[in-house]
Amino acid sequence: MFSEMHLWAGRFSRETGPKRERNKCMRRWDSLADGYLAQCEARGLSEETLRARRSELDRVGSWLKRRRPRPKLEEVDGQLLIKYLKRRRSEERR
């Protein structure tokens, strides 16, 4: 019985196919955000501004990662960001 459970768990622990691709895209989001913040820092923006931008990028990234199905980075467009802003505004009103 243990070997059956172990084999069963092993089948689902490895990510393959579309799910793996979507996770890769979200890692690309993190890399994109980090690169953008590094450019902002190189431009000499204040620590407070960098902190605010990092916080907002983290919020957007977390929201994207919670969406099902997770959007590919190429699918993040203006309409999707408008949905995020509406959601954020409704949460702030609570």
KOLDRENKE-63905 format. One record per residue (C-alpha): x, y, z. Coordinates in steps of 0.05 Angstrom, whole numbers, m for minus. Example, Ala and Ser with C-alpha at 12.3 -4.5 7.8 and 13.67 -1.06 7.14 Angstrom:
<recs>
REC    east   north      up
REC     246     m90     156
REC     273     m21     143
</recs>
This chain:
<recs>
REC    east   north      up
REC       0       0       0
REC      56      49      16
REC      88      38     m52
REC      21      52     m86
REC      14     117     m47
REC      86     137     m62
REC      77     124    m136
REC      11     161    m137
REC      41     222    m103
REC     101     221    m150
REC      57     226    m212
REC      28     292    m189
REC      89     323    m158
REC     124     336    m224
REC      94     394    m263
REC      85     381    m337
REC      48     410    m395
REC       8     475    m391
REC      14     482    m316
REC      89     482    m319
REC      88     533    m376
REC      43     579    m336
REC      88     574    m274
REC     147     592    m319
REC     109     653    m343
REC      97     676    m272
REC     171     668    m257
REC     182     712    m318
REC     135     763    m286
REC     179     764    m224
REC     241     772    m267
REC     208     828    m307
REC     188     864    m243
REC     257     857    m213
REC     289     884    m277
REC     242     943    m278
REC     257     959    m205
REC     332     954    m218
REC     325    1005    m274
REC     285    1051    m228
REC     339    1045    m176
REC     393    1060    m228
REC     355    1123    m248
REC     362    1146    m176
REC     290    1143    m153
REC     280    1151     m79
REC     275    1091     m32
REC     203    1110     m16
REC     184    1109     m90
REC     220    1043    m100
REC     185    1013     m40
REC     116    1036     m66
REC     129    1009    m135
REC     155     943    m108
REC      94     936     m65
REC      46     949    m123
REC      83     901    m169
REC      80     848    m115
REC       5     859    m108
REC      m6     854    m183
REC      38     792    m187
REC       2     758    m129
REC     m65     774    m161
REC     m42     745    m227
REC     m15     682    m193
REC     m82     671    m158
REC    m122     674    m222
REC    m146     608    m251
REC    m126     592    m302
REC     m63     632    m293
REC     m52     679    m351
REC      10     675    m392
REC      53     737    m389
REC      35     752    m461
REC     m38     752    m441
REC     m29     808    m390
REC     m60     867    m426
REC     m98     930    m410
REC    m164     895    m399
REC    m134     847    m349
REC    m101     904    m311
REC    m167     942    m310
REC    m199     880    m277
REC    m143     882    m225
REC    m153     956    m211
REC    m228     947    m203
REC    m217     889    m156
REC    m166     928    m116
REC    m213     988    m111
REC    m270     945     m86
REC    m225     914     m33
REC    m203     982      m9
REC    m275    1005       0
REC    m289     949      49
</recs>
